[in-house]
Amino acid sequence: MTLLDLMSSQVGQITALDGDPGFRSRLMEMGFQKGIKVRMIQKMPFNGPVKIRIRNGMISLRRSDATNISVRLNV
């Protein structure tokens, strides 16, 4: 399951970061790491970015970037 598969207000735990090394490095600088919980806040219409909460911050990501972040649904 990817970050993009989360529905609004669902929480997932990051299991893997995919993509090229530069992309993974950029995500890690923003706080994305294996084991961190993320909450889907909003998916913008017309294939716009997704807004998520990670730690104590809000981040918007392109949908193509969100598909490179694997998560496990927290119950």
Buried (B, 14 or more C-beta within 10 A) or exposed (E): EBBBBBEEEEBBBBEEBEBEEEEBEBBEEEEBEEEEEBBBBBBEEEEEBBBBBBEEEEBBBEBEBBBBBBBEEEE
